[in-house]
Structures are given as structure tokens and as C-alpha cells.
Amino acid sequence: MSETPEDMQNIEAWAEVGGLMLSLVPFDLRTKVLSVALERQCAEEKQRERNPIRLIGFDENWMDTPYIRNRGTIMRLLSLVAQVFIRHITNNHSHEDAEEILYSRHPYGHGSRLLEDYVKRNH
């Protein structure tokens, strides 16, 4: 039940996933959040065009990045997104199907690509 290459290219499906996540953002902030995300994406694309091979090195300003400045808030919001998405899956599928979806290997994920390596199973 893992994602497929076709899933990864499905713009309409990604838009639905993004819309579900965006529904958690307070309504009056959604446009601004999308605008900031789009600005960052465009800057990243321009950087990639200038230098397709990105070397990761020390950046003297790394402590002043939005990620570092807002790390605690970001972790709490990621937890909220994970909780809501997991609840969405478990509420809309049988226990067995939800478990298959959540605990399948995700070839496009990171690390081991297995949720059970990061979350304790309840059985």
C-alpha cells in the first residue's frame, strides 16, 4: 500500500493533501502562509538553477533561519499535522486497512521509511 511513482506525480492528489494541511491554518493566515511558502520555493528553484549541485556546508547565519528561530513551534505544528492526518486515516478505514496504510514501507520517505521505527506500535 506504499506510494507509487504515479502517486508522487499526481498534482491533484498533492493539492488535496496540501489542502487538508492548509485547513489546519487559521483561515485569515492561509493566504500569507501560502505566499511565504511560494516565495521560499521560488528562491530554492532559482538557487538550484544557478547551482544544480548543492554542497551542504556551514552557513554563518544558520542560527537566524526561520527553522531555528521557530523550532519549538514547528515541532508542535508538525505534531498537530501528524495527529490530524493519522486520525483522518484511522477514521476512514478499518483498523486493519489503516494499519496497512500507516505501517507500509514508503519508498519516497526518509530514514528507514517505516513508521514503526519512529512510533511504538500498540500491540
SEZA-602451 format. One record per atom (N, C-alpha, C, O): x, y, z; atom name. Coordinates in nm, 3 decimals, padded with zeros to 5 digits. Each point is the difference from the previous one (the first is absolute). Example, Ala and Ser with C-alpha at 12.3 -4.5 7.8 and 13.67 -1.06 7.14 Angstrom:
2
+---------+---------+---------+------+
!       X !       Y !       Z ! atom !
+---------+---------+---------+------+
!  01.319 ! -00.569 !  00.780 !    N !
! -00.089 !  00.119 !  00.000 !   CA !
!  00.090 !  00.120 !  00.000 !    C !
!  00.104 ! -00.002 !  00.066 !    O !
! -00.139 !  00.107 ! -00.138 !    N !
!  00.082 !  00.119 !  00.006 !   CA !
! -00.077 !  00.109 !  00.073 !    C !
!  00.051 !  00.111 !  00.017 !    O !
+---------+---------+---------+------+
This chain:
123
+---------+---------+---------+------+
!       X !       Y !       Z ! atom !
+---------+---------+---------+------+
!  00.083 ! -00.119 !  00.000 !    N !
! -00.083 !  00.119 !  00.000 !   CA !
!  00.087 !  00.125 !  00.000 !    C !
! -00.047 !  00.109 !  00.035 !    O !
!  00.172 ! -00.122 ! -00.074 !    N !
!  00.092 !  00.113 ! -00.004 !   CA !
! -00.031 !  00.091 ! -00.119 !    C !
! -00.066 ! -00.040 ! -00.096 !    O !
!  00.114 !  00.162 !  00.106 !    N !
! -00.017 !  00.094 ! -00.111 !   CA !
!  00.079 ! -00.049 ! -00.120 !    C !
!  00.104 ! -00.065 !  00.013 !    O !
! -00.155 !  00.098 ! -00.130 !    N !
!  00.060 ! -00.043 ! -00.126 !   CA !
!  00.061 !  00.122 ! -00.071 !    C !
! -00.025 !  00.114 !  00.039 !    O !
!  00.106 ! -00.139 ! -00.143 !    N !
!  00.050 !  00.114 ! -00.078 !   CA !
! -00.115 !  00.085 ! -00.057 !    C !
!  00.011 !  00.123 ! -00.010 !    O !
! -00.121 ! -00.189 ! -00.027 !    N !
! -00.116 !  00.074 ! -00.052 !   CA !
! -00.061 !  00.086 !  00.110 !    C !
! -00.043 !  00.112 ! -00.027 !    O !
!  00.036 ! -00.163 !  00.150 !    N !
! -00.050 !  00.079 !  00.112 !   CA !
!  00.082 !  00.126 !  00.018 !    C !
! -00.055 !  00.109 !  00.019 !    O !
!  00.186 ! -00.123 ! -00.027 !    N !
!  00.090 !  00.112 !  00.023 !   CA !
! -00.016 !  00.108 ! -00.105 !    C !
!  00.032 !  00.116 !  00.025 !    O !
! -00.081 ! -00.153 ! -00.144 !    N !
! -00.018 !  00.097 ! -00.109 !   CA !
! -00.144 !  00.052 ! -00.010 !    C !
! -00.030 !  00.079 ! -00.089 !    O !
! -00.058 ! -00.122 !  00.178 !    N !
! -00.142 !  00.035 ! -00.008 !   CA !
! -00.024 !  00.137 !  00.065 !    C !
! -00.016 !  00.010 !  00.121 !    O !
!  00.014 !  00.093 ! -00.203 !    N !
! -00.015 !  00.138 !  00.050 !   CA !
! -00.133 !  00.017 !  00.071 !    C !
! -00.005 !  00.065 !  00.105 !    O !
! -00.101 ! -00.121 ! -00.158 !    N !
! -00.132 !  00.015 !  00.061 !   CA !
! -00.002 ! -00.062 !  00.140 !    C !
! -00.057 !  00.057 !  00.093 !    O !
!  00.118 ! -00.174 ! -00.079 !    N !
!  00.005 ! -00.065 !  00.132 !   CA !
!  00.085 !  00.081 !  00.097 !    C !
! -00.039 !  00.019 !  00.115 !    O !
!  00.156 !  00.030 ! -00.161 !    N !
!  00.085 !  00.083 !  00.087 !   CA !
! -00.075 !  00.127 !  00.043 !    C !
!  00.014 !  00.045 !  00.113 !    O !
! -00.093 !  00.012 ! -00.205 !    N !
! -00.078 !  00.120 !  00.035 !   CA !
! -00.101 ! -00.032 !  00.110 !    C !
! -00.023 !  00.083 !  00.088 !    O !
! -00.037 ! -00.201 ! -00.093 !    N !
! -00.094 ! -00.040 !  00.106 !   CA !
!  00.072 ! -00.015 !  00.133 !    C !
! -00.049 !  00.045 !  00.103 !    O !
!  00.167 ! -00.109 ! -00.105 !    N !
!  00.078 ! -00.016 !  00.124 !   CA !
!  00.038 !  00.137 !  00.054 !    C !
! -00.013 !  00.026 !  00.120 !    O !
!  00.060 !  00.062 ! -00.209 !    N !
!  00.034 !  00.136 !  00.043 !   CA !
! -00.120 !  00.075 !  00.054 !    C !
!  00.011 !  00.074 !  00.097 !    O !
! -00.125 ! -00.094 ! -00.160 !    N !
! -00.123 !  00.064 !  00.047 !   CA !
! -00.042 ! -00.048 !  00.138 !    C !
! -00.046 !  00.078 !  00.083 !    O !
!  00.063 ! -00.209 ! -00.059 !    N !
! -00.031 ! -00.053 !  00.134 !   CA !
!  00.091 !  00.062 !  00.104 !    C !
! -00.044 !  00.035 !  00.109 !    O !
!  00.172 ! -00.021 ! -00.142 !    N !
!  00.093 !  00.062 !  00.094 !   CA !
! -00.035 !  00.148 !  00.017 !    C !
!  00.001 !  00.052 !  00.112 !    O !
! -00.031 !  00.016 ! -00.221 !    N !
! -00.033 !  00.142 !  00.006 !   CA !
! -00.126 !  00.026 !  00.081 !    C !
! -00.017 !  00.107 !  00.058 !    O !
! -00.072 ! -00.205 ! -00.054 !    N !
! -00.123 !  00.018 !  00.078 !   CA !
!  00.027 !  00.013 !  00.150 !    C !
! -00.086 !  00.046 !  00.075 !    O !
!  00.207 ! -00.086 ! -00.031 !    N !
!  00.037 !  00.016 !  00.141 !   CA !
!  00.048 !  00.141 !  00.032 !    C !
!  00.001 !  00.041 !  00.116 !    O !
!  00.038 !  00.034 ! -00.219 !    N !
!  00.049 !  00.137 !  00.019 !   CA !
! -00.119 !  00.091 !  00.023 !    C !
! -00.100 ! -00.011 ! -00.070 !    O !
!  00.108 !  00.102 !  00.168 !    N !
! -00.111 !  00.095 !  00.017 !   CA !
! -00.034 !  00.066 ! -00.133 !    C !
!  00.088 !  00.041 ! -00.075 !    O !
! -00.217 ! -00.030 !  00.047 !    N !
! -00.048 !  00.045 ! -00.131 !   CA !
!  00.066 !  00.130 ! -00.045 !    C !
!  00.039 !  00.012 ! -00.116 !    O !
! -00.027 !  00.085 !  00.205 !    N !
!  00.053 !  00.130 ! -00.039 !   CA !
!  00.151 !  00.000 ! -00.025 !    C !
!  00.054 !  00.100 ! -00.046 !    O !
!  00.015 ! -00.212 !  00.073 !    N !
!  00.144 ! -00.009 ! -00.024 !   CA !
!  00.035 ! -00.085 ! -00.122 !    C !
!  00.115 ! -00.003 ! -00.042 !    O !
! -00.213 ! -00.066 ! -00.014 !    N !
!  00.029 ! -00.097 ! -00.107 !   CA !
!  00.068 !  00.062 ! -00.121 !    C !
!  00.098 ! -00.055 ! -00.051 !    O !
! -00.148 !  00.167 !  00.004 !    N !
!  00.058 !  00.063 ! -00.119 !   CA !
!  00.143 !  00.042 !  00.027 !    C !
!  00.087 ! -00.018 ! -00.086 !    O !
! -00.060 !  00.074 !  00.203 !    N !
!  00.135 !  00.044 !  00.034 !   CA !
!  00.094 ! -00.122 !  00.011 !    C !
!  00.113 !  00.005 ! -00.048 !    O !
! -00.160 ! -00.112 !  00.111 !    N !
!  00.081 ! -00.122 !  00.012 !   CA !
!  00.035 ! -00.053 ! -00.139 !    C !
!  00.116 ! -00.034 ! -00.026 !    O !
! -00.213 !  00.028 ! -00.063 !    N !
!  00.026 ! -00.047 ! -00.136 !   CA !
!  00.096 !  00.093 ! -00.073 !    C !
!  00.087 ! -00.046 ! -00.074 !    O !
! -00.101 !  00.175 !  00.094 !    N !
!  00.087 !  00.098 ! -00.064 !   CA !
!  00.145 ! -00.017 !  00.045 !    C !
!  00.091 ! -00.001 ! -00.083 !    O !
! -00.070 ! -00.013 !  00.213 !    N !
!  00.136 ! -00.018 !  00.052 !   CA !
!  00.058 ! -00.131 ! -00.050 !    C !
!  00.117 ! -00.005 ! -00.040 !    O !
! -00.196 ! -00.102 !  00.041 !    N !
!  00.048 ! -00.130 ! -00.049 !   CA !
!  00.037 !  00.009 ! -00.148 !    C !
!  00.101 ! -00.055 ! -00.043 !    O !
! -00.183 !  00.124 ! -00.036 !    N !
!  00.027 !  00.014 ! -00.142 !   CA !
!  00.127 !  00.083 ! -00.024 !    C !
!  00.080 ! -00.033 ! -00.087 !    O !
! -00.062 !  00.139 !  00.163 !    N !
!  00.122 !  00.082 ! -00.011 !   CA !
!  00.124 ! -00.086 !  00.028 !    C !
!  00.099 !  00.007 ! -00.073 !    O !
! -00.104 ! -00.087 !  00.177 !    N !
!  00.113 ! -00.086 !  00.034 !   CA !
!  00.025 ! -00.104 ! -00.108 !    C !
!  00.115 ! -00.028 ! -00.034 !    O !
! -00.222 ! -00.029 ! -00.019 !    N !
!  00.015 ! -00.100 ! -00.106 !   CA !
!  00.063 !  00.063 ! -00.124 !    C !
!  00.089 ! -00.060 ! -00.060 !    O !
! -00.134 !  00.178 !  00.022 !    N !
!  00.057 !  00.068 ! -00.117 !   CA !
!  00.147 !  00.031 !  00.021 !    C !
!  00.081 ! -00.017 ! -00.092 !    O !
! -00.043 !  00.062 !  00.212 !    N !
!  00.140 !  00.028 !  00.029 !   CA !
!  00.083 ! -00.127 ! -00.007 !    C !
!  00.112 !  00.001 ! -00.051 !    O !
! -00.166 ! -00.112 !  00.102 !    N !
!  00.071 ! -00.129 ! -00.005 !   CA !
!  00.018 ! -00.046 ! -00.145 !    C !
!  00.105 ! -00.052 ! -00.035 !    O !
! -00.208 !  00.070 ! -00.048 !    N !
!  00.010 ! -00.038 ! -00.141 !   CA !
!  00.105 !  00.084 ! -00.072 !    C !
!  00.077 ! -00.053 ! -00.080 !    O !
! -00.072 !  00.183 !  00.108 !    N !
!  00.101 !  00.087 ! -00.062 !   CA !
!  00.139 ! -00.043 !  00.043 !    C !
!  00.092 ! -00.003 ! -00.081 !    O !
! -00.076 ! -00.029 !  00.209 !    N !
!  00.130 ! -00.046 !  00.050 !   CA !
!  00.040 ! -00.130 ! -00.069 !    C !
!  00.116 ! -00.018 ! -00.037 !    O !
! -00.210 ! -00.072 !  00.020 !    N !
!  00.027 ! -00.128 ! -00.065 !   CA !
!  00.037 !  00.019 ! -00.147 !    C !
!  00.084 ! -00.072 ! -00.053 !    O !
! -00.146 !  00.170 ! -00.013 !    N !
!  00.035 !  00.030 ! -00.139 !   CA !
!  00.142 !  00.054 ! -00.011 !    C !
!  00.074 ! -00.035 ! -00.092 !    O !
! -00.035 !  00.121 !  00.187 !    N !
!  00.136 !  00.057 !  00.000 !   CA !
!  00.104 ! -00.105 !  00.034 !    C !
!  00.111 !  00.001 ! -00.055 !    O !
! -00.145 ! -00.090 !  00.146 !    N !
!  00.096 ! -00.098 !  00.048 !   CA !
! -00.073 ! -00.133 !  00.023 !    C !
! -00.045 ! -00.027 !  00.111 !    O !
!  00.033 ! -00.057 ! -00.215 !    N !
! -00.075 ! -00.125 !  00.013 !   CA !
!  00.061 ! -00.098 !  00.100 !    C !
! -00.070 ! -00.087 !  00.052 !    O !
!  00.200 !  00.099 ! -00.027 !    N !
!  00.064 ! -00.086 !  00.100 !   CA !
!  00.014 !  00.081 !  00.127 !    C !
!  00.079 !  00.094 !  00.007 !    O !
! -00.156 ! -00.131 !  00.093 !    N !
! -00.003 !  00.076 !  00.125 !   CA !
!  00.091 ! -00.068 !  00.101 !    C !
! -00.022 ! -00.114 !  00.040 !    O !
!  00.123 !  00.188 !  00.001 !    N !
!  00.088 ! -00.049 !  00.105 !   CA !
! -00.050 !  00.054 !  00.133 !    C !
! -00.023 !  00.119 !  00.016 !    O !
!  00.007 ! -00.209 !  00.078 !    N !
! -00.047 !  00.041 !  00.132 !   CA !
!  00.122 !  00.033 !  00.083 !    C !
!  00.087 ! -00.084 !  00.025 !    O !
! -00.081 !  00.207 !  00.018 !    N !
!  00.113 !  00.045 !  00.079 !   CA !
! -00.047 !  00.090 !  00.112 !    C !
! -00.119 !  00.015 !  00.025 !    O !
!  00.214 !  00.043 !  00.042 !    N !
! -00.033 !  00.087 !  00.112 !   CA !
! -00.046 !  00.134 ! -00.052 !    C !
!  00.065 !  00.061 ! -00.085 !    O !
! -00.177 ! -00.014 !  00.135 !    N !
! -00.052 !  00.132 ! -00.033 !   CA !
!  00.007 !  00.082 !  00.128 !    C !
! -00.059 ! -00.037 !  00.101 !    O !
!  00.131 !  00.147 ! -00.106 !    N !
!  00.019 !  00.080 !  00.121 !   CA !
! -00.130 !  00.057 !  00.054 !    C !
! -00.006 !  00.042 !  00.116 !    O !
! -00.098 ! -00.039 ! -00.198 !    N !
! -00.129 !  00.055 !  00.045 !   CA !
! -00.102 ! -00.109 !  00.034 !    C !
! -00.119 !  00.030 !  00.012 !    O !
!  00.163 ! -00.153 !  00.005 !    N !
! -00.094 ! -00.110 !  00.022 !   CA !
! -00.085 !  00.018 !  00.124 !    C !
! -00.113 ! -00.049 !  00.005 !    O !
!  00.165 !  00.117 !  00.096 !    N !
! -00.078 !  00.021 !  00.124 !   CA !
! -00.113 !  00.100 ! -00.021 !    C !
! -00.091 !  00.010 !  00.083 !    O !
!  00.095 !  00.066 ! -00.193 !    N !
! -00.103 !  00.100 ! -00.025 !   CA !
! -00.096 ! -00.044 ! -00.110 !    C !
! -00.060 !  00.084 ! -00.067 !    O !
!  00.046 ! -00.215 !  00.048 !    N !
! -00.095 ! -00.049 ! -00.100 !   CA !
! -00.137 ! -00.016 !  00.065 !    C !
! -00.009 ! -00.022 !  00.121 !    O !
! -00.098 !  00.032 ! -00.200 !    N !
! -00.134 ! -00.020 !  00.057 !   CA !
! -00.014 ! -00.134 !  00.072 !    C !
! -00.069 ! -00.009 !  00.102 !    O !
!  00.134 ! -00.094 ! -00.155 !    N !
! -00.010 ! -00.132 !  00.062 !   CA !
!  00.059 !  00.001 !  00.141 !    C !
! -00.061 ! -00.056 !  00.092 !    O !
!  00.175 !  00.116 ! -00.074 !    N !
!  00.063 !  00.004 !  00.133 !   CA !
! -00.076 !  00.094 !  00.093 !    C !
! -00.025 ! -00.033 !  00.115 !    O !
! -00.012 !  00.150 ! -00.165 !    N !
! -00.072 !  00.097 !  00.083 !   CA !
! -00.133 ! -00.056 !  00.051 !    C !
! -00.043 !  00.032 !  00.111 !    O !
! -00.021 ! -00.114 ! -00.191 !    N !
! -00.134 ! -00.049 !  00.032 !   CA !
! -00.005 ! -00.150 !  00.024 !    C !
! -00.107 ! -00.061 ! -00.012 !    O !
!  00.219 !  00.001 !  00.047 !    N !
!  00.008 ! -00.145 !  00.010 !   CA !
! -00.105 ! -00.061 !  00.092 !    C !
! -00.065 ! -00.098 ! -00.037 !    O !
!  00.046 !  00.152 !  00.156 !    N !
! -00.101 ! -00.054 !  00.092 !   CA !
! -00.140 !  00.007 ! -00.058 !    C !
! -00.075 ! -00.097 !  00.006 !    O !
!  00.041 !  00.210 ! -00.063 !    N !
! -00.131 !  00.016 ! -00.062 !   CA !
! -00.016 ! -00.095 ! -00.117 !    C !
! -00.105 ! -00.063 ! -00.015 !    O !
!  00.209 !  00.050 ! -00.067 !    N !
! -00.006 ! -00.090 ! -00.115 !   CA !
! -00.022 ! -00.144 !  00.045 !    C !
! -00.080 ! -00.071 ! -00.060 !    O !
!  00.147 !  00.028 !  00.165 !    N !
! -00.017 ! -00.137 !  00.048 !   CA !
! -00.143 ! -00.022 !  00.051 !    C !
! -00.059 ! -00.105 ! -00.025 !    O !
!  00.003 !  00.203 !  00.096 !    N !
! -00.139 ! -00.013 !  00.047 !   CA !
! -00.097 ! -00.005 ! -00.117 !    C !
! -00.096 ! -00.077 !  00.003 !    O !
!  00.119 !  00.159 ! -00.106 !    N !
! -00.089 !  00.000 ! -00.115 !   CA !
!  00.015 ! -00.128 ! -00.082 !    C !
! -00.099 ! -00.050 ! -00.053 !    O !
!  00.220 ! -00.002 !  00.041 !    N !
!  00.019 ! -00.130 ! -00.067 !   CA !
! -00.074 ! -00.110 !  00.075 !    C !
! -00.059 ! -00.088 ! -00.062 !    O !
!  00.063 !  00.093 !  00.194 !    N !
! -00.073 ! -00.098 !  00.080 !   CA !
! -00.150 !  00.012 ! -00.024 !    C !
! -00.069 ! -00.102 ! -00.011 !    O !
!  00.019 !  00.224 !  00.001 !    N !
! -00.142 !  00.022 ! -00.029 !   CA !
! -00.035 ! -00.059 ! -00.136 !    C !
! -00.101 ! -00.071 ! -00.013 !    O !
!  00.181 !  00.098 ! -00.088 !    N !
! -00.025 ! -00.052 ! -00.135 !   CA !
!  00.001 ! -00.153 !  00.002 !    C !
! -00.088 ! -00.064 ! -00.057 !    O !
!  00.188 !  00.005 !  00.122 !    N !
!  00.008 ! -00.147 !  00.007 !   CA !
! -00.124 ! -00.057 !  00.068 !    C !
! -00.059 ! -00.096 ! -00.049 !    O !
!  00.019 !  00.155 !  00.163 !    N !
! -00.117 ! -00.050 !  00.073 !   CA !
! -00.126 !  00.008 ! -00.086 !    C !
! -00.077 ! -00.096 ! -00.006 !    O !
!  00.056 !  00.209 ! -00.060 !    N !
! -00.121 !  00.018 ! -00.081 !   CA !
!  00.001 ! -00.095 ! -00.120 !    C !
! -00.103 ! -00.059 ! -00.033 !    O !
!  00.218 !  00.045 ! -00.033 !    N !
!  00.006 ! -00.089 ! -00.116 !   CA !
! -00.018 ! -00.146 !  00.041 !    C !
! -00.070 ! -00.075 ! -00.068 !    O !
!  00.132 !  00.033 !  00.177 !    N !
! -00.016 ! -00.138 !  00.047 !   CA !
! -00.145 ! -00.025 !  00.039 !    C !
! -00.055 ! -00.106 ! -00.030 !    O !
! -00.007 !  00.203 !  00.097 !    N !
! -00.142 ! -00.014 !  00.037 !   CA !
! -00.085 ! -00.010 ! -00.126 !    C !
! -00.095 ! -00.079 ! -00.004 !    O !
!  00.126 !  00.158 ! -00.098 !    N !
! -00.074 ! -00.004 ! -00.126 !   CA !
!  00.007 ! -00.141 ! -00.062 !    C !
! -00.101 ! -00.052 ! -00.047 !    O !
!  00.219 ! -00.007 !  00.049 !    N !
!  00.016 ! -00.136 ! -00.055 !   CA !
! -00.075 ! -00.101 !  00.085 !    C !
! -00.072 ! -00.084 ! -00.054 !    O !
!  00.086 !  00.089 !  00.186 !    N !
! -00.063 ! -00.100 !  00.086 !   CA !
! -00.152 !  00.015 !  00.005 !    C !
! -00.071 ! -00.099 !  00.019 !    O !
!  00.019 !  00.220 ! -00.034 !    N !
! -00.145 !  00.020 !  00.001 !   CA !
! -00.066 ! -00.044 ! -00.130 !    C !
! -00.120 ! -00.027 ! -00.002 !    O !
!  00.196 !  00.019 ! -00.106 !    N !
! -00.058 ! -00.027 ! -00.131 !   CA !
!  00.033 ! -00.138 ! -00.054 !    C !
! -00.029 ! -00.030 ! -00.116 !    O !
!  00.089 ! -00.054 !  00.199 !    N !
!  00.034 ! -00.136 ! -00.043 !   CA !
! -00.019 ! -00.095 !  00.117 !    C !
! -00.004 !  00.041 !  00.116 !    O !
! -00.010 ! -00.169 ! -00.149 !    N !
! -00.004 ! -00.100 !  00.106 !   CA !
!  00.133 !  00.003 !  00.074 !    C !
!  00.098 !  00.054 ! -00.051 !    O !
! -00.094 ! -00.112 !  00.171 !    N !
!  00.124 ! -00.004 !  00.077 !   CA !
!  00.111 ! -00.066 ! -00.081 !    C !
!  00.113 !  00.048 ! -00.002 !    O !
! -00.146 ! -00.158 ! -00.064 !    N !
!  00.101 ! -00.074 ! -00.076 !   CA !
!  00.050 !  00.081 ! -00.119 !    C !
!  00.120 !  00.006 ! -00.025 !    O !
! -00.213 !  00.059 ! -00.049 !    N !
!  00.042 !  00.079 ! -00.116 !   CA !
!  00.080 !  00.123 !  00.043 !    C !
!  00.099 !  00.035 ! -00.065 !    O !
! -00.141 !  00.029 !  00.174 !    N !
!  00.074 !  00.116 !  00.050 !   CA !
!  00.142 ! -00.041 !  00.040 !    C !
!  00.096 !  00.071 ! -00.028 !    O !
! -00.085 ! -00.185 !  00.093 !    N !
!  00.133 ! -00.049 !  00.040 !   CA !
!  00.085 ! -00.028 ! -00.122 !    C !
!  00.119 !  00.032 ! -00.002 !    O !
! -00.178 ! -00.092 ! -00.101 !    N !
!  00.075 ! -00.028 ! -00.122 !   CA !
!  00.048 !  00.129 ! -00.066 !    C !
!  00.114 !  00.008 ! -00.047 !    O !
! -00.199 !  00.093 !  00.043 !    N !
!  00.037 !  00.129 ! -00.058 !   CA !
!  00.112 !  00.065 !  00.081 !    C !
!  00.101 !  00.043 ! -00.056 !    O !
! -00.120 ! -00.036 !  00.187 !    N !
!  00.095 !  00.073 !  00.085 !   CA !
!  00.134 ! -00.070 !  00.013 !    C !
!  00.104 !  00.065 !  00.007 !    O !
! -00.105 ! -00.198 ! -00.003 !    N !
!  00.124 ! -00.074 !  00.026 !   CA !
!  00.062 ! -00.062 ! -00.125 !    C !
!  00.086 ! -00.087 !  00.010 !    O !
! -00.128 !  00.132 ! -00.127 !    N !
!  00.063 ! -00.050 ! -00.122 !   CA !
!  00.135 !  00.069 ! -00.020 !    C !
!  00.025 !  00.107 !  00.056 !    O !
!  00.060 ! -00.169 ! -00.135 !    N !
!  00.129 !  00.062 ! -00.033 !   CA !
! -00.027 !  00.112 ! -00.099 !    C !
! -00.074 ! -00.018 ! -00.097 !    O !
!  00.132 !  00.134 !  00.121 !    N !
! -00.019 !  00.116 ! -00.086 !   CA !
!  00.129 !  00.028 ! -00.077 !    C !
!  00.093 !  00.062 !  00.054 !    O !
! -00.086 ! -00.107 ! -00.179 !    N !
!  00.123 !  00.014 ! -00.076 !   CA !
!  00.044 !  00.145 ! -00.021 !    C !
!  00.118 !  00.025 ! -00.027 !    O !
! -00.209 !  00.070 !  00.040 !    N !
!  00.036 !  00.140 ! -00.018 !   CA !
!  00.018 !  00.072 !  00.133 !    C !
!  00.011 !  00.122 !  00.004 !    O !
! -00.009 ! -00.198 !  00.104 !    N !
!  00.019 !  00.058 !  00.132 !   CA !
!  00.146 !  00.022 !  00.031 !    C !
!  00.085 !  00.003 ! -00.089 !    O !
! -00.057 !  00.013 !  00.215 !    N !
!  00.138 !  00.023 !  00.045 !   CA !
!  00.035 ! -00.102 !  00.107 !    C !
! -00.088 ! -00.067 !  00.054 !    O !
!  00.215 !  00.054 ! -00.024 !    N !
!  00.044 ! -00.096 !  00.101 !   CA !
! -00.034 ! -00.140 ! -00.044 !    C !
!  00.021 ! -00.037 ! -00.116 !    O !
! -00.074 ! -00.044 !  00.208 !    N !
! -00.033 ! -00.139 ! -00.032 !   CA !
! -00.123 ! -00.012 ! -00.089 !    C !
! -00.023 ! -00.105 ! -00.060 !    O !
! -00.056 !  00.211 !  00.052 !    N !
! -00.125 !  00.004 ! -00.077 !   CA !
! -00.110 ! -00.084 !  00.065 !    C !
! -00.100 ! -00.033 ! -00.065 !    O !
!  00.119 ! -00.002 !  00.191 !    N !
! -00.098 ! -00.079 !  00.074 !   CA !
! -00.044 !  00.077 !  00.125 !    C !
!  00.083 !  00.038 !  00.082 !    O !
! -00.214 ! -00.016 ! -00.070 !    N !
! -00.053 !  00.074 !  00.115 !   CA !
!  00.032 ! -00.067 !  00.132 !    C !
!  00.029 !  00.067 !  00.099 !    O !
! -00.033 ! -00.201 ! -00.095 !    N !
!  00.024 ! -00.069 !  00.127 !   CA !
!  00.140 !  00.024 !  00.056 !    C !
!  00.023 ! -00.023 !  00.119 !    O !
!  00.069 !  00.068 ! -00.201 !    N !
!  00.133 !  00.033 !  00.051 !   CA !
! -00.001 !  00.132 !  00.078 !    C !
!  00.096 !  00.031 !  00.071 !    O !
! -00.204 !  00.044 ! -00.084 !    N !
! -00.008 !  00.132 !  00.064 !   CA !
! -00.114 !  00.011 !  00.101 !    C !
!  00.002 !  00.086 !  00.088 !    O !
! -00.101 ! -00.173 ! -00.101 !    N !
! -00.117 !  00.003 !  00.088 !   CA !
! -00.022 ! -00.142 !  00.053 !    C !
!  00.002 ! -00.095 ! -00.077 !    O !
! -00.023 !  00.082 !  00.206 !    N !
! -00.024 ! -00.131 !  00.059 !   CA !
! -00.137 ! -00.051 ! -00.040 !    C !
! -00.100 !  00.071 !  00.011 !    O !
!  00.095 ! -00.194 ! -00.058 !    N !
! -00.128 ! -00.063 ! -00.035 !   CA !
! -00.070 ! -00.043 !  00.128 !    C !
!  00.066 ! -00.031 !  00.100 !    O !
! -00.198 !  00.028 ! -00.103 !    N !
! -00.080 ! -00.031 !  00.119 !   CA !
! -00.037 ! -00.147 !  00.013 !    C !
! -00.104 ! -00.032 !  00.058 !    O !
!  00.186 ! -00.058 ! -00.110 !    N !
! -00.030 ! -00.143 !  00.020 !   CA !
!  00.123 ! -00.082 ! -00.006 !    C !
! -00.007 ! -00.122 !  00.015 !    O !
+---------+---------+---------+------+
